Amino acid sequence: MTPDTTPRSKDEAALLDIAGRRLPGGVLGTTRYRDELAFVVKRASGARLWDWSGREYVDHLLGSGPMFLGHAHPAVVRAVTEQLEDGTTYFLVNEPVIRLADEMCRAVPCAEQVRFTSTGSEATFFALRAARAFRQRDKIMKFEGGYHGSHDYALMSSTPKSPKAFPAPMPDSAGIPHVLEGEVLIAPYNDLPTVEALLAVHADSLAAVIVEPFQRVIAPRDGFLEGVRRLTQRYGIPLIFDEVVTGFRFAYGGAQELYGVTPDLATYGKIVGGGFPLAAVAGRADIMQCFDPRLEGVGPFVSQVGTLNGNPVAAAAGLASLAELRKPGVYERVRTIGGALMAGLADLVKKLGVTAQVVGHPTCFDIFFTDTPIVDYRATLTNDVAKLKRFNEACLRRGVLKGATKIYVSCAHTEADVERALAVFETALTD
Ligand SMILES: Cc1ncc(COP(=O)(O)O)c(C=O)c1O
């Protein structure tokens, strides 16, 4: 049963009616389907999700990334259930979170210490604050099109409609204080000469350079991350990799393991919380020390606190997820399945003669309706977004759920799921 074969049930219509009145836009964030396509999730298991009308979707949204093992993975459910019996939050150091910090330091090349937050946005926000405290400077450099969450610094030139000359930022949201436009410098992703020129002028005022090592679905050009690392090292500027998406997804040690470049700090979220609200800053001990409360009054102490930080249920879910990911062959298998879906979609584009390309990594990619090579944010502006929207909606109607600009693949997806999704992609492209 999919939306194109099964009408919305009375129960689901009633829920959507309440949502429309009680939630702004009837939604939880910036993504909103047309009213006819809106649905309410009832449950999810593995790579499948069902709505209140009993319609089934192959899930390539995966909770926007955390559900890399698939929904309701038995090992995660077991670990969480056990922890629930012992209490759900303490605001104190606990065993699951200590073990999670320890495991993260084993997995992640740059990680000597870890500080937990509840969301990826908080993780990037506090990584930047720690870098400012450590380096005793205020400004930060980020890359055009890079997304680091929804705080005021992060929402600069993440999706600028008409980008300005570098390094001037464009706020992506109303309500961001104008004064912050002077605090954020924007650089072009994958353009090392321009980064070098900008740093030559601005290095002394910078507290940090933050980058998604794999920006949205755009891979770094050969030498780009190495170059940014070399330059930041030359000027003594802390380099932050935002690994909220790539962490434990591209490899157990994340993008830093895959690309062989080690930053000073890295931020984590999504997979590390096993589908629960948990995220983290990890990195060099001398920078992470800024979070140590013993520094208050005697050094560059960074105040960072959150009621649910280090939540034991989330930590238990994260630990159980990481244990599954350490099993032999897991990454090879998900890359094979995702690679088959990615290659299959690229073949369809070719076969049907559509002006489009498939861009990204086997676990995280999307289709762009343009023939301009997608190497940076400005190239993505050539994407025919109306076509992409139609494609996304056609997929949804036929029971394939994807993100607005991403197709995630999980360890729970099977060859049969790939076949089903490809059949849907083919009709969606033909439409
Ligand atoms: C690279 C990156 N950084 C940070 C965030 C923010 O994480 P959260 O949504 O948990 O605040 C996201 C969210 O998608 C992300 O993709």
The ligand as an SDF file (V2000), in Angstrom:
LIG
                    3D

 16 16  0  0  0  0  0  0  0  0999 V2000
   26.7430   18.4720    9.0170 C   0  0  0  0  0  0  0  0  0  0  0  0
   25.7070   18.8200   10.0520 C   0  0  0  0  0  0  0  0  0  0  0  0
   26.0720   19.5040   11.1450 N   0  0  0  0  0  0  0  0  0  0  0  0
   25.2000   19.8060   12.1140 C   0  0  0  0  0  0  0  0  0  0  0  0
   23.8790   19.4350   12.0260 C   0  0  0  0  0  0  0  0  0  0  0  0
   22.9230   19.8040   13.1060 C   0  0  0  0  0  0  0  0  0  0  0  0
   22.5460   18.6930   13.8400 O   0  0  0  0  0  0  0  0  0  0  0  0
   21.1590   18.6970   14.6540 P   0  0  0  0  0  0  0  0  0  0  0  0
   20.0600   18.6480   13.6190 O   0  0  0  0  0  0  0  0  0  0  0  0
   21.2340   17.4930   15.5090 O   0  0  0  0  0  0  0  0  0  0  0  0
   21.1230   19.9630   15.4320 O   0  0  0  0  0  0  0  0  0  0  0  0
   23.4440   18.7130   10.9160 C   0  0  0  0  0  0  0  0  0  0  0  0
   22.0360   18.2850   10.8030 C   0  0  0  0  0  0  0  0  0  0  0  0
   21.6050   17.7450    9.8150 O   0  0  0  0  0  0  0  0  0  0  0  0
   24.3800   18.4080    9.8860 C   0  0  0  0  0  0  0  0  0  0  0  0
   23.9970   17.7460    8.7780 O   0  0  0  0  0  0  0  0  0  0  0  0
  1  2  1  0
  2  3  1  0
  2 15  2  0
  3  4  2  0
  4  5  1  0
  5  6  1  0
  5 12  2  0
  6  7  1  0
  7  8  1  0
  8  9  2  0
  8 10  1  0
  8 11  1  0
 12 13  1  0
 12 15  1  0
 13 14  2  0
 15 16  1  0
M  END
$$$$
